[in-house]
């Protein structure tokens, strides 16, 4: 198994993604609750703005982290050894 495959996870395996999903669902529930209770428009607008900043922050943070990990893998001195091992495993 390659190093990249062992590092990369599906979103459901990621604790950060699950925390983000939980936070996002709670934010949406709070906004829905505020609409049902008739809370003022500016308060709802601030709640929507806060939820949007959380979404944007998570997406940009993950994009930056993914780019960093990919560049680190490309520049890794162990990459050639890993590719040689994969070729050897595929031949067997």
DSSP file (Angstrom, degrees, kcal/mol; ACC not computed):
  #  RESIDUE AA STRUCTURE BP1 BP2  ACC     N-H-->O    O-->H-N    N-H-->O    O-->H-N    TCO  KAPPA ALPHA  PHI   PSI    X-CA   Y-CA   Z-CA
    1    1 A X              0   0    0      0, 0.0     2,-0.0     0, 0.0    85,-0.0   0.000 360.0 360.0 360.0 135.0    0.0    0.0    0.0
    2    2 A X     >  -     0   0    0      1,-0.1     4,-1.7    84,-0.0     5,-0.1  -0.312 360.0-117.9 -76.2 160.3    1.4    3.4   -0.9
    3    3 A X  H  > S+     0   0    0      1,-0.2     4,-1.6     2,-0.2     5,-0.2   0.892 113.8  53.9 -62.8 -41.4    2.1    6.1    1.6
    4    4 A X  H  > S+     0   0    0      1,-0.2     4,-2.8     2,-0.2    -1,-0.2   0.916 108.6  48.7 -62.6 -43.4   -0.4    8.5    0.0
    5    5 A X  H  4 S+     0   0    0      1,-0.2    -1,-0.2     2,-0.2    -2,-0.2   0.836 111.3  50.2 -66.3 -31.7   -3.2    5.9    0.2
    6    6 A X  H  < S+     0   0    0     -4,-1.7    -1,-0.2     1,-0.1    -2,-0.2   0.773 115.5  43.0 -77.5 -24.5   -2.4    5.2    3.8
    7    7 A X  H  < S+     0   0    0     -4,-1.6    -2,-0.2    -3,-0.2    -3,-0.2   0.892  97.5  81.3 -85.3 -43.9   -2.5    8.9    4.7
    8    8 A X     <  -     0   0    0     -4,-2.8     2,-0.3    -5,-0.2     0, 0.0  -0.396  62.9-169.2 -70.8 138.0   -5.5   10.0    2.7
    9    9 A X        -     0   0    0     -2,-0.1     2,-0.2     2,-0.0    -2,-0.0  -0.814  26.3-107.4-120.9 160.6   -8.9    9.4    4.4
   10   10 A X    >>  -     0   0    0     -2,-0.3     3,-1.2     1,-0.1     4,-0.7  -0.521  42.3-106.0 -77.0 159.2  -12.4    9.5    3.3
   11   11 A X  G >4 S+     0   0    0      1,-0.3     3,-0.9     2,-0.2     7,-0.2   0.859 120.3  57.5 -57.2 -35.4  -14.3   12.5    4.7
   12   12 A X  G 34 S+     0   0    0      1,-0.2    -1,-0.3     5,-0.1     6,-0.1   0.777 104.2  53.0 -68.1 -24.5  -16.2   10.3    7.1
   13   13 A X  G <4 S+     0   0    0     -3,-1.2     2,-0.5     4,-0.0    -1,-0.2   0.621  90.4  95.0 -81.9 -13.5  -12.9    9.0    8.6
   14   14 A X    <X  -     0   0    0     -3,-0.9     4,-2.1    -4,-0.7     5,-0.1  -0.676  60.4-159.4 -85.7 124.4  -11.7   12.6    9.2
   15   15 A X  H  > S+     0   0    0     -2,-0.5     4,-2.4     2,-0.2     5,-0.2   0.862  94.6  55.5 -67.9 -35.1  -12.4   14.0   12.7
   16   16 A X  H  > S+     0   0    0      2,-0.2     4,-2.4     1,-0.2    -1,-0.2   0.916 108.5  47.4 -63.4 -41.9  -12.0   17.5   11.4
   17   17 A X  H  > S+     0   0    0      2,-0.2     4,-3.0     1,-0.2    -2,-0.2   0.918 111.6  49.8 -66.1 -42.7  -14.7   16.9    8.8
   18   18 A X  H  X S+     0   0    0     -4,-2.1     4,-2.5    -7,-0.2    -1,-0.2   0.895 111.8  48.6 -64.1 -38.6  -17.1   15.3   11.3
   19   19 A X  H  X S+     0   0    0     -4,-2.4     4,-2.5     2,-0.2    -1,-0.2   0.911 113.0  48.0 -65.1 -41.9  -16.6   18.3   13.7
   20   20 A X  H  X S+     0   0    0     -4,-2.4     4,-2.9     2,-0.2    -2,-0.2   0.925 112.1  49.2 -62.7 -45.0  -17.2   20.7   10.8
   21   21 A X  H  X S+     0   0    0     -4,-3.0     4,-2.6     2,-0.2    -2,-0.2   0.920 112.2  47.9 -61.7 -45.0  -20.3   18.8    9.8
   22   22 A X  H  X S+     0   0    0     -4,-2.5     4,-2.2     2,-0.2    -1,-0.2   0.926 113.8  47.3 -60.8 -45.9  -21.7   18.7   13.4
   23   23 A X  H  X S+     0   0    0     -4,-2.5     4,-2.5     1,-0.2    -2,-0.2   0.908 112.2  49.9 -61.9 -43.4  -21.0   22.5   13.7
   24   24 A X  H  X S+     0   0    0     -4,-2.9     4,-2.4     1,-0.2    -2,-0.2   0.912 110.3  49.4 -64.4 -43.3  -22.6   23.3   10.4
   25   25 A X  H  X S+     0   0    0     -4,-2.6     4,-2.2     1,-0.2    -1,-0.2   0.900 112.0  48.5 -63.7 -40.2  -25.7   21.3   11.2
   26   26 A X  H  X S+     0   0    0     -4,-2.2     4,-2.7     2,-0.2    -2,-0.2   0.911 110.5  51.4 -66.4 -41.5  -26.1   23.0   14.6
   27   27 A X  H  X S+     0   0    0     -4,-2.5     4,-2.3     1,-0.2    -2,-0.2   0.929 111.6  46.8 -60.0 -44.5  -25.6   26.4   13.0
   28   28 A X  H  X S+     0   0    0     -4,-2.4     4,-2.5     1,-0.2    -1,-0.2   0.889 111.9  51.0 -65.8 -37.6  -28.3   25.7   10.5
   29   29 A X  H  X S+     0   0    0     -4,-2.2     4,-2.7     2,-0.2    -1,-0.2   0.906 109.8  50.1 -65.0 -41.3  -30.6   24.4   13.2
   30   30 A X  H  X S+     0   0    0     -4,-2.7     4,-2.6     2,-0.2    -2,-0.2   0.910 111.0  49.0 -63.8 -41.6  -30.1   27.6   15.3
   31   31 A X  H  X S+     0   0    0     -4,-2.3     4,-2.2     2,-0.2    -2,-0.2   0.934 112.2  48.1 -63.3 -45.2  -30.9   29.7   12.2
   32   32 A X  H  X S+     0   0    0     -4,-2.5     4,-2.3     1,-0.2    -2,-0.2   0.915 112.0  50.1 -60.1 -43.2  -34.0   27.7   11.6
   33   33 A X  H  X S+     0   0    0     -4,-2.7     4,-2.2     1,-0.2    -2,-0.2   0.902 109.0  51.6 -61.8 -42.3  -35.0   28.0   15.3
   34   34 A X  H  X>S+     0   0    0     -4,-2.6     5,-2.5     1,-0.2     4,-0.7   0.890 109.6  49.7 -63.9 -38.2  -34.4   31.8   15.2
   35   35 A X  H ><5S+     0   0    0     -4,-2.2     3,-0.7     1,-0.2    -1,-0.2   0.919 111.2  49.4 -64.8 -42.9  -36.7   32.1   12.1
   36   36 A X  H 3<5S+     0   0    0     -4,-2.3    -2,-0.2     1,-0.2    -1,-0.2   0.857 112.5  47.3 -64.1 -36.1  -39.4   30.0   13.8
   37   37 A X  H 3<5S-     0   0    0     -4,-2.2    -1,-0.2    -5,-0.2    -2,-0.2   0.525 113.2-117.5 -85.0  -6.5  -39.2   32.2   17.0
   38   38 A X  T <<5 +     0   0    0     -3,-0.7    -3,-0.2    -4,-0.7    -2,-0.1   0.842  46.1 177.8  75.6  33.3  -39.3   35.4   15.1
   39   39 A X      < -     0   0    0     -5,-2.5    -1,-0.2    -6,-0.1     5,-0.1  -0.347  41.9 -79.8 -66.5 152.1  -35.9   36.7   16.1
   40   40 A X     >  -     0   0    0      1,-0.1     4,-1.8     3,-0.1     3,-0.3  -0.099  35.8-118.6 -57.1 150.5  -34.9   40.0   14.6
   41   41 A X  H  > S+     0   0    0      1,-0.2     4,-2.4     2,-0.2     5,-0.1   0.836 110.7  54.5 -60.5 -37.6  -33.5   40.1   11.1
   42   42 A X  H  > S+     0   0    0      2,-0.2     4,-2.1     1,-0.2    -1,-0.2   0.871 106.9  51.6 -69.2 -34.2  -30.1   41.5   12.0
   43   43 A X  H  > S+     0   0    0     -3,-0.3     4,-2.1     2,-0.2    -1,-0.2   0.918 111.4  47.1 -66.1 -42.7  -29.5   38.7   14.5
   44   44 A X  H  X S+     0   0    0     -4,-1.8     4,-2.5     1,-0.2    -2,-0.2   0.903 110.0  53.5 -64.3 -40.7  -30.3   36.1   11.9
   45   45 A X  H  X S+     0   0    0     -4,-2.4     4,-2.3     1,-0.2    -2,-0.2   0.898 109.1  48.9 -61.5 -40.1  -28.1   37.9    9.4
   46   46 A X  H  X S+     0   0    0     -4,-2.1     4,-2.5     2,-0.2    -1,-0.2   0.882 110.3  51.1 -67.0 -37.7  -25.2   37.7   11.9
   47   47 A X  H  X S+     0   0    0     -4,-2.1     4,-2.3     2,-0.2    -2,-0.2   0.907 111.3  47.4 -65.5 -41.3  -25.8   34.0   12.5
   48   48 A X  H  X S+     0   0    0     -4,-2.5     4,-2.3     2,-0.2    -2,-0.2   0.901 111.8  51.0 -64.9 -41.2  -25.8   33.3    8.8
   49   49 A X  H  X S+     0   0    0     -4,-2.3     4,-2.2     2,-0.2    -2,-0.2   0.913 110.3  48.8 -62.8 -43.5  -22.6   35.4    8.4
   50   50 A X  H  X S+     0   0    0     -4,-2.5     4,-2.0     2,-0.2    -2,-0.2   0.915 111.6  49.5 -62.8 -42.9  -20.9   33.5   11.2
   51   51 A X  H  X S+     0   0    0     -4,-2.3     4,-2.2     1,-0.2    -1,-0.2   0.894 110.3  51.2 -63.3 -39.4  -21.9   30.1    9.7
   52   52 A X  H  X S+     0   0    0     -4,-2.3     4,-2.8     1,-0.2     5,-0.2   0.898 108.2  51.4 -65.4 -40.1  -20.6   31.3    6.3
   53   53 A X  H  X S+     0   0    0     -4,-2.2     4,-2.7     2,-0.2    -1,-0.2   0.884 109.3  50.6 -64.6 -37.6  -17.2   32.2    7.8
   54   54 A X  H  X S+     0   0    0     -4,-2.0     4,-2.3     2,-0.2    -2,-0.2   0.932 112.2  47.4 -63.6 -44.7  -17.0   28.8    9.5
   55   55 A X  H  X S+     0   0    0     -4,-2.2     4,-2.4     2,-0.2    -2,-0.2   0.941 114.7  45.1 -60.8 -48.8  -17.7   27.1    6.1
   56   56 A X  H  X S+     0   0    0     -4,-2.8     4,-2.8     1,-0.2     5,-0.3   0.909 112.4  52.0 -64.1 -42.6  -15.2   29.3    4.2
   57   57 A X  H  X S+     0   0    0     -4,-2.7     4,-2.3    -5,-0.2    -1,-0.2   0.906 111.3  46.7 -61.5 -42.2  -12.5   28.8    6.9
   58   58 A X  H  X S+     0   0    0     -4,-2.3     4,-2.6    -5,-0.2     5,-0.2   0.943 114.1  46.8 -65.2 -46.9  -12.8   25.1    6.9
   59   59 A X  H  X S+     0   0    0     -4,-2.4     4,-2.3     1,-0.2    -2,-0.2   0.928 115.8  44.3 -63.4 -46.1  -12.8   24.8    3.1
   60   60 A X  H  X S+     0   0    0     -4,-2.8     4,-2.4     2,-0.2    -1,-0.2   0.893 113.5  51.5 -66.6 -38.8   -9.8   27.2    2.7
   61   61 A X  H  X S+     0   0    0     -4,-2.3     4,-2.4    -5,-0.3    -2,-0.2   0.916 111.7  46.4 -63.5 -43.3   -7.9   25.4    5.6
   62   62 A X  H  X S+     0   0    0     -4,-2.6     4,-2.8     2,-0.2     5,-0.2   0.893 111.5  51.8 -66.4 -39.6   -8.4   22.0    4.0
   63   63 A X  H  X S+     0   0    0     -4,-2.3     4,-2.2    -5,-0.2    -2,-0.2   0.920 112.1  46.2 -63.1 -42.7   -7.4   23.3    0.6
   64   64 A X  H  X S+     0   0    0     -4,-2.4     4,-2.3     2,-0.2    -2,-0.2   0.916 114.0  48.2 -65.7 -42.8   -4.2   24.7    2.1
   65   65 A X  H  X S+     0   0    0     -4,-2.4     4,-2.6     2,-0.2     5,-0.2   0.915 111.1  50.2 -64.4 -43.2   -3.4   21.6    4.0
   66   66 A X  H  X S+     0   0    0     -4,-2.8     4,-2.4     1,-0.2    -1,-0.2   0.916 111.4  49.0 -61.3 -43.3   -4.0   19.3    1.0
   67   67 A X  H  X S+     0   0    0     -4,-2.2     4,-2.3    -5,-0.2    -1,-0.2   0.909 111.8  49.0 -62.3 -42.4   -1.7   21.4   -1.1
   68   68 A X  H  X S+     0   0    0     -4,-2.3     4,-2.5     2,-0.2    -2,-0.2   0.925 111.9  48.0 -63.4 -45.4    1.0   21.3    1.6
   69   69 A X  H  X S+     0   0    0     -4,-2.6     4,-2.1     1,-0.2    -2,-0.2   0.906 112.1  49.5 -64.1 -41.4    0.7   17.6    2.0
   70   70 A X  H  X S+     0   0    0     -4,-2.4     4,-2.3     2,-0.2    -1,-0.2   0.910 112.2  47.3 -65.0 -42.0    0.9   17.0   -1.8
   71   71 A X  H  X S+     0   0    0     -4,-2.3     4,-2.3     2,-0.2    -2,-0.2   0.897 111.2  51.6 -67.0 -38.8    3.9   19.2   -2.2
   72   72 A X  H  < S+     0   0    0     -4,-2.5     4,-0.4     1,-0.2    -1,-0.2   0.882 111.0  48.5 -64.2 -37.0    5.7   17.5    0.8
   73   73 A X  H >< S+     0   0    0     -4,-2.1     3,-0.7    -5,-0.2    -2,-0.2   0.903 110.8  50.0 -69.3 -40.4    5.0   14.1   -0.8
   74   74 A X  H 3< S+     0   0    0     -4,-2.3    -2,-0.2     1,-0.2    -1,-0.2   0.900 115.6  42.6 -64.3 -40.6    6.3   15.3   -4.2
   75   75 A X  T 3< S+     0   0    0     -4,-2.3    -1,-0.2    -5,-0.2    -2,-0.2   0.442  87.0 124.2 -86.6   0.6    9.5   16.6   -2.7
   76   76 A X    X   -     0   0    0     -3,-0.7     3,-1.1    -4,-0.4     4,-0.4  -0.376  57.6-146.7 -66.4 133.6   10.0   13.7   -0.3
   77   77 A X  T 3  S+     0   0    0      1,-0.2     4,-0.4     2,-0.1     3,-0.3   0.696  99.9  59.6 -71.3 -16.6   13.4   11.9   -0.7
   78   78 A X  T 3> S+     0   0    0      1,-0.2     4,-2.3     2,-0.1    -1,-0.2   0.519  80.5  88.4 -86.9  -5.5   11.5    8.6    0.2
   79   79 A X  H <> S+     0   0    0     -3,-1.1     4,-2.5     1,-0.2     5,-0.2   0.903  86.1  50.0 -61.6 -43.3    9.2    8.9   -2.8
   80   80 A X  H  > S+     0   0    0     -4,-0.4     4,-2.4    -3,-0.3    -1,-0.2   0.915 110.8  49.6 -62.7 -43.4   11.6    7.1   -5.2
   81   81 A X  H  > S+     0   0    0     -4,-0.4     4,-2.2     1,-0.2    -1,-0.2   0.902 111.1  50.4 -61.6 -40.4   12.0    4.2   -2.7
   82   82 A X  H  X S+     0   0    0     -4,-2.3     4,-2.3     2,-0.2    -2,-0.2   0.913 109.9  49.3 -64.4 -43.4    8.2    4.0   -2.4
   83   83 A X  H  X S+     0   0    0     -4,-2.5     4,-2.3     1,-0.2    -1,-0.2   0.892 110.4  51.3 -64.0 -38.8    7.7    3.9   -6.1
   84   84 A X  H  X S+     0   0    0     -4,-2.4     4,-2.2     1,-0.2    -1,-0.2   0.909 109.9  49.6 -64.0 -41.1   10.4    1.2   -6.4
   85   85 A X  H  X S+     0   0    0     -4,-2.2     4,-2.4     2,-0.2    -2,-0.2   0.891 110.0  50.9 -64.8 -39.3    8.6   -0.9   -3.7
   86   86 A X  H  X S+     0   0    0     -4,-2.3     4,-2.3     2,-0.2    -2,-0.2   0.912 110.2  49.3 -64.4 -41.9    5.3   -0.5   -5.5
   87   87 A X  H  X S+     0   0    0     -4,-2.3     4,-1.6     1,-0.2    -2,-0.2   0.905 111.3  49.8 -62.6 -40.9    6.7   -1.6   -8.8
   88   88 A X  H  X S+     0   0    0     -4,-2.2     4,-1.3     1,-0.2    -2,-0.2   0.902 111.4  48.5 -65.1 -40.8    8.3   -4.6   -7.1
   89   89 A X  H  < S+     0   0    0     -4,-2.4    -2,-0.2     1,-0.2    -1,-0.2   0.877 110.0  52.3 -65.7 -37.5    5.0   -5.5   -5.4
   90   90 A X  H  < S+     0   0    0     -4,-2.3    -1,-0.2     1,-0.2    -2,-0.2   0.817 106.8  53.0 -69.0 -30.5    3.1   -5.2   -8.7
   91   91 A X  H  <        0   0    0     -4,-1.6    -1,-0.2     1,-0.2    -2,-0.2   0.831 360.0 360.0 -72.6 -32.2    5.6   -7.6  -10.4
   92   92 A X     <        0   0    0     -4,-1.3    -1,-0.2    -5,-0.1    -2,-0.2   0.480 360.0 360.0 -74.6 360.0    5.0  -10.2   -7.7
